[in-house]
Amino acid sequence: MTKYYKVTIRDRANGKISTVEVPEDQYILQTAEKQDAILPFSCRNGACTTCAVKIISGEIYQPEAMGLSPKLKEQGYALLCVSYPRSDLEVETQDEDEVYELQFGRYFARGKVRFGLPLDEE
């Protein structure tokens, strides 16, 4: 018998709160959309950070969330497009750019940047 969990999603961008019932074997984003929740998404494959949320309470299983590092997962971030509920949940959407910076920011803006095309040294 499939278990269903209550998932409350707080949308930081517009202040809207959606509460949906999600079976343990279904992705949260897809199921929420079927229940008329309008949530941010892009790739639907766990590769980007558009649908990222911060877990306020509850448990999520997200084995396919390749767009999040293990460190961010440990800090309570999840991608709704490839997340399954494992308990009743409360999550809050995140700003995609903030999550992207947490994920990849350490690799950018480090070192000297030289503008223009490389010139042949003679």
N, C-alpha and C positions, 0 to 999 in steps of 0.2 A: 504494500500500500504506500503510495506516494505521500510524503509529508509536504505541507504548505506552510510558508512562513510569511509573516507580515513584514513588509519592507517600507520604511518611511524614508523618503528622499527629500532633503531640504535643498532647494535650488538657490545658491548664493547670489546668482545674477539677478533674479527677479523676486526673491523672497517667497516663492510659491512652495508649498509642501504637498507632495503626492504620497499617498499610501496605497500600496498594492499588495496583492496576495501572489506569492511566487512559489511554484513547486520546486522541490530540492533538485530536480533534474533539468531545470530550464534556466537559461540565461536571464539575469535580472532585467537588463535593458529591453530585450525583445518582449518579455512578458509584460513589463510596465507599459510599453507602447501599445500592446493589445488592449490594455486597460485605460487607454487615452491619456497616459502621462506623456508630456512633451519634455524630453531630456536631451542634453547635448550628446552628439556622437559624430564620428567621422568614418573611420575605417571598418568598424565592427569586427575586427580581427585581433584585438588586443595588442596592436602595434603602435598606436599613437596615444596621446594623453587627453584627447578631447572629452571622453566620458569618465575621466578620473573623479573619484570621490575619496573623501576621508571618512573612515569608519568611526562613528561616534560610539556605537554599542553594537554588539553582536559579532557573528562570525561569517566569513565569506571564504569560499573555496575558489581559487582562480589559477589553475595550473597552466592556462594558455596566455596569461598576461605577460607577454614578452616585452611590452612597452614600459614595464616598471622593473626597476632593479630589486633584488632581494632586500636591500636596505630600505627602500621606500615601502615595500610590502610589510616589512617588520615595523615600520613607523605608522602603519594603519591605512595606507593608500590602496585603492583597488580600482579596477577598470570594470565598469558595469556591463560592458558588451560581452565579456567572457567570464563573468562571475556568477557563481551559484550560491544561493543562501544556505547557511548551515545552522541558522537560528533566526529568530526575529531580529531585525536589523534597523538601525537608524544610521543614515549616511548623509553627507553634505557634499554637493558638487564643488569642484575646485576650478580655479582659473587655469585654463590649459597652459598658458605661458608660465605661470608659477610652478606647475608640476614639471614642465619641460625644463625649466631652469634648475630645479632640484635634481632632476634626472641627468641632465647633460651639461649644465652650466660650468662644471669644473673643467670641461674640455675646451670651452670657448673663451675668447678674450684673454688668453694667456700668451705672453711673449710679444715680440715686436711684429707689427704688421707693416709690410711694405706695399705701398699703393702703386698701381700701374703694372705694366708688363715687364718681365725681366729683360734687362739689356745685355747684349753680348759684350763681354769685357774684351778689350783688345789690347 
